[in-house]
Amino acid sequence: MCGIIGIVGRQGHHVNQLLYDGLTVLQHRGQDAAGILTDTGGNFRLRKSNGLVSDVFFKRHMMRLEGNVGIGHVRYPTAGSSSRAEAQPFYVNSPYGIALAHNGNLTNADELSLMLRDEYMRHINTSSDSELLLNILAVELGQRSKALKIEGDPHMNIETVFGAVSAVHDHIRGGYACVSVVAGYGLLAFRDPNGIRPLIYGQRITDEGTEYIVASESVAITALGFEVVRDVAPGEAIFISSSGHLFTRQCAVASAYSPCIFEHVYFARPDSVIDGISVYQARRNQGQRLAERLLESWPDHDIDVVIPIPDSGRIAALQMAKALDLPYREGFVKNRYVGRTFIMPGQALREKSVRRKLNAIEHEFLGKNVLLVDDSIVRGTTSAQIIEMARDVGASKVYFASAAPPVRHPNVYGIDMPAVKEFIADGKTIDEISATIGSDKLFYQSLEDLVDVTRMENPEITVFDSSCFDGEYITGDIDAAYLQRLNEARNDGAKGMNHMDDDVIGMHNDEEN
């Protein structure tokens, strides 16, 4: 999962600080690398590197990032590579100069790579599908660029831009949300035809004109003082000229609106609203329904207290405690200077991080039967160590509840889940999973309930991408051979091999140090 942002400010006003601040708000979506590109008078300024936003950008970089149009990206790698060369945004110089940042995954990347090489003789310098996407956009825009006209400029036609995006949709498959800058012209944003990956836009009206913003989550819009307008529709493209004129167009044949349900389980910030669904309320609903099911199956339970696994398990845990009429207690203190273990590349690193990340408060566990609540269980590494920690500080019994169903299938649309054999639920019953992580009893949300309580906030969403739970891939192009290739790329052994040297070619970066 990655985070993207794009801003068109007023003429003469630099957007570098807004982009920086927006990326810090989206930092939870990726901690591997960060990048910002701005357009000043048709000239691109770019800074990107590995690390957190606060580690990548210094005063000297920010001063260079001039211009009223820009895009930003925070990244984690879906196939394990952490090379600085794969940090985004990417850039090509023809036509015009185009830069792009992307959240998601293209499921036909191998096919696209061959097409670009054999038909268009375009060189791809990395293994990133974002670079493929950028080059396909460049090809299609270049083929239509003889009659370009935007807002009186004789060189660009808005129909050309939207025609290129339509052609891009015809070529690519998967889940994707993109922000792009065409040098000297403006900002382009578009979303996959199923709306799998989120994309939202907003505006800020001032006496000097209207400024626009596009981002992965609404919180990045509101935190910067903009007002949310709406979600970008599945298959829709938005173009905002450098002079501040907004154009929108549906550029793909309508498909089933199928946003990723894992956004509402884990990834998105709780203060975001995505596809008309409050992430906070969705997680409350998940906790409420899970408590109801627990009472149905175990009315004479002996739970003494409900304790969340911070942070993403907290909202469901609060609602579970209320519904069960039990005390809610904070039993773990989180070290906020350790990254999210789910997106750390490699099992050994994750295992070392869990006990550095959380510390138990003995008083809340001693002699009690505790119900620990988390958003989901993927590998089970964190869950097992947390249960062990609870027992170490004196818990009598440790029960565990997951607000999501068992994760049994890989996500192919941009979430870096492990190889199938590394899922704790692979080939196991719930009782076997419970024994593996060491809990006295384990409760999972059913998929039917998860979908039902999440769509309560927006009944117009009738289908979610829930492929990691049910193995049903909405794009219809995933077969056993693809999943095997994915398995080979995502297993922890492959990720260890893919930690490439930071000094691999970084040709697009204005200033590497």
KEKOLRO-511643 format. One record per residue (C-alpha): residue in three letters; x, y, z. Coordinates in steps of 0.25 Angstrom, whole numbers, plus 5000, padded with zeros to 4 digits. Example, Ala and Ser with C-alpha at 12.3 -4.5 7.8 and 13.67 -1.06 7.14 Angstrom:
// residues 2
ALA504949825031 SER505549965029 
END
This chain:
// residues 513
MET500050005000 CYS500550144997 GLY500050284999 ILE499950384988 ILE499550534987 GLY499550644977 ILE499250794978 VAL499050914969 GLY499251044976 ARG499051184972 GLN499951244962 GLY501151294969 HIS500951214982 HIS501851094984 VAL501250964988 ASN502450894994 GLN502050905009 LEU500650865006 LEU501150734999 TYR502150715011 ASP501050725021 GLY500150645013 LEU501150525012 THR501350535027 VAL499850505029 LEU499950395019 GLN501250335025 HIS500450215031 ARG500250165017 GLY501750145014 GLN503050165021 ASP504050105011 ALA504250235003 ALA503650375000 GLY503750474989 ILE503250604984 LEU503250664970 THR502850804966 ASP502650884953 THR503151024953 GLY502951084939 GLY503050954932 ASN504250904939 PHE504250794949 ARG504850794962 LEU504950654969 ARG505450594982 LYS505250454986 SER505950354995 ASN505750235004 GLY505250265018 LEU504150345025 VAL503650475020 SER504450545032 ASP505750475028 VAL505650505013 PHE505350655012 PHE506250755018 LYS506250905016 ARG507150905004 HIS506250804997 MET504950885001 MET505551014996 ARG505850954982 LEU504350894981 GLU503751024975 GLY502451024967 ASN500951034969 VAL500750894964 GLY501350764970 ILE501150624974 GLY501650534985 HIS501750394989 VAL502050305001 ARG502350164998 TYR502550025003 PRO502949914993 THR501949804989 ALA502949714984 GLY504049744994 SER505049824987 SER505449954995 SER506350014985 ARG506450164985 ALA506350154970 GLU504950104971 ALA504450224980 GLN503450304973 PRO503050394966 PHE503550344953 TYR503850434941 VAL504050424926 ASN504350544917 SER503450514905 PRO502450564902 TYR502550694909 GLY503150634922 ILE502250544930 ALA502350504945 LEU501450404952 ALA501250344966 HIS500450224967 ASN499750134978 GLY499349994975 ASN499849884966 LEU499649844952 THR499349704950 ASN499849694935 ALA501149754938 ASP501949654930 GLU501149664918 LEU501249824919 SER502749814920 LEU502849734907 MET501949824900 LEU502749944904 ARG504049884900 ASP503649814887 GLU502549914881 TYR503050044886 MET504450024889 ARG504350084903 HIS505450054913 ILE504950024927 ASN505950044938 THR505349974950 SER504449864954 SER503349964958 ASP501949944951 SER501850094953 GLU502950124943 LEU502150034934 LEU500950114936 LEU501650244934 ASN502250194920 ILE500850144915 LEU500250284919 ALA501450354911 VAL501250264899 GLU499750294898 LEU499850444901 GLY500950444891 GLN500150384880 ARG499050484882 SER499850604884 LYS499850674871 ALA498550754875 LEU498750784890 LYS498050904895 ILE497650944910 GLU497051074914 GLY497451154901 ASP498851084900 PRO498951044885 HIS499850924889 MET498850844897 ASN497450794896 ILE496750734908 GLU496150624899 THR497550574897 VAL497850564912 PHE496550484914 GLY496750404902 ALA498050364906 VAL497550314920 SER496450234913 ALA497450164905 VAL498350134918 HIS497050074924 ASP496949984912 HIS498449934914 ILE498549914928 ARG497849824939 GLY497849824954 GLY497649924965 TYR498250064963 ALA498050214967 CYS499050314960 VAL499450454961 SER500250514949 VAL500850644945 VAL500950684930 ALA502050794930 GLY501550934928 TYR500150884927 GLY499550834940 LEU499150714949 LEU498550584944 ALA497850484954 PHE497150354951 ARG496650234957 ASP496450084953 PRO495050044947 ASN494649964960 GLY495050074969 ILE495949974977 ARG496950074982 PRO496450204988 LEU496550344982 ILE495850464987 TYR495950614983 GLY495650744990 GLN495750894988 ARG496051024995 ILE495451154990 THR496151284993 ASP496151424989 GLU497251394979 GLY496551274973 THR496251124975 GLU497351024979 TYR497150874977 ILE497650754984 VAL497550604981 ALA497950494991 SER497850354996 GLU497050385008 SER496150505012 VAL496950525024 ALA498150585016 ILE497150685010 THR496450735022 ALA497750735030 LEU498350835020 GLY497050925021 PHE496450885008 GLU494950835007 VAL494650695002 VAL493850704989 ARG493650554986 ASP494350424983 VAL494850414969 ALA493950314963 PRO494450174958 GLY494950194944 GLU494950354945 ALA496050444942 ILE496250584947 PHE497150694940 ILE497450824947 SER498150924939 SER499351004944 SER498451124944 GLY497451054953 HIS496351004943 LEU495650874946 PHE495250764936 THR494650624939 ARG494350514930 GLN493850364931 CYS494950294924 ALA494650144926 VAL493450054924 ALA492650044937 SER493049924945 ALA492549874958 TYR492949984969 SER493849894978 PRO494649974988 CYS495749904996 ILE495049865009 PHE496449845016 GLU496549995016 HIS495449995026 VAL496049885034 TYR497449935035 PHE498150025026 ALA497350155026 ARG497450255037 PRO496150255045 ASP495850405043 SER495750375028 VAL494550365020 ILE494750275008 ASP493650244997 GLY492650305006 ILE492950215018 SER493550265031 VAL494650175035 TYR494450205049 GLN492950165049 ALA493250045040 ARG494249995051 ARG493250025062 ASN492249945054 GLN493249825053 GLY493449825068 GLN491949835071 ARG491649715062 LEU492749635067 ALA492349645081 GLU490949605077 ARG491449475071 LEU492349455083 LEU491149455092 GLU490349365083 SER491349255083 TRP491849275097 PRO490749345106 ASP491449295119 HIS492749355116 ASP493749385127 ILE494449505121 ASP494849605131 VAL495449715123 VAL495549765108 ILE496949815104 PRO497249865090 ILE498549835081 PRO498949975078 ASP498650055070 SER497749995059 GLY497049895068 ARG496650005078 ILE495250055072 ALA494749915070 ALA495149875084 LEU494450005090 GLN493149965084 MET493349815088 ALA493549855102 LYS492249935102 ALA491449835095 LEU491949725105 ASP491749815117 LEU493249795121 PRO494349885125 TYR495149945114 ARG496649965118 GLU497950005111 GLY498849895114 PHE499949915104 VAL500850045103 LYS501350065088 ASN502650115085 ARG502350205073 TYR503750215068 VAL503650065063 GLY503050055049 ARG501749965046 THR502249825046 PHE501249775036 ILE502049855025 MET503449825030 PRO504149745019 GLY504549615025 GLN504049515036 ALA505349535044 LEU505249685045 ARG503749675049 GLU504049575060 LYS505049665066 SER504149785065 VAL502949735073 ARG503449745087 ARG504149875084 LYS502849925079 LEU501949885090 ASN502149875105 ALA501049825115 ILE500549885127 GLU500549775138 HIS499449835146 GLU498349815135 PHE498749665133 LEU499049615146 GLY498049505150 LYS497049535139 ASN496449465128 VAL496649565116 LEU496049585103 LEU497149645093 VAL496549705081 ASP497249735068 ASP496849775054 SER497349655047 ILE498349535048 VAL499249515036 ARG500549445039 GLY500149425054 THR501549465058 THR501149595065 SER499849525071 ALA500649405077 GLN501749495083 ILE500649585089 ILE499949475095 GLU501249425101 MET501449565107 ALA500049565114 ARG500349425120 ASP501749475125 VAL501149585133 GLY500149495139 ALA498849485131 SER498049365135 LYS497449335122 VAL497649405108 TYR496549415098 PHE496749475085 ALA495849545075 SER496049585061 ALA495149695054 ALA495449625041 PRO495249485036 PRO496449395034 VAL497349445023 ARG497549325014 HIS497849375000 PRO498849474994 ASN498449614991 VAL498849654977 TYR498449794976 GLY499449864984 ILE499549814998 ASP500849745002 MET500349625008 PRO501249505010 ALA501349375002 VAL500149285005 LYS500949185013 GLU501349295022 PHE499949325026 ILE499549275040 ALA498249225034 ASP498749155022 GLY498249005023 LYS497749025038 THR496449025045 ILE496149135055 ASP496449045067 GLU497849005060 ILE498149155058 SER497749185073 ALA498749075077 THR499849125068 ILE499749275074 GLY499549215088 SER498149275091 ASP497149205100 LYS496049235090 LEU496049315077 PHE494949395071 TYR494849435056 GLN493849525049 SER493149455038 LEU493349515024 GLU491849535022 ASP491749615035 LEU492949695031 VAL492349735018 ASP491049765024 VAL491549855035 THR492449925027 ARG491449965016 MET490450015026 GLU491150145024 ASN490950145009 PRO489850045004 GLU490250084990 ILE491450004991 THR490949864989 VAL492249794986 PHE493649804993 ASP494949754988 SER495149644999 SER496049554991 CYS497049535003 PHE495849465010 ASP495049395000 GLY496049374988 GLU495049444978 TYR495849544969 ILE494949654964 THR495749674951 GLY495549534947 ASP496949514941 ILE497649444953 ASP498049294951 ALA498949194958 ALA500149234950 TYR500049374954 LEU499849344968 GLN501149254968 ARG501949364962 LEU501449454973 ASN501749354983 GLU503149344978 ALA503349494979 ARG502649514993 ASN503249405001 ASP504249455012 GLY505449395005 ALA505149464993 LYS505049595000 GLY506349575007 MET506949564993 ASN506249684988 HIS506849784998 MET507649854988 ASP508749954990 ASP508250094991 ASP509250144981 VAL508550064969 ILE508350164958 GLY507550284963 MET507550364950 HIS506250444953 ASN506650504966 ASP507150654965 GLU507950634978 GLU508250494983 ASN508850544996 
END
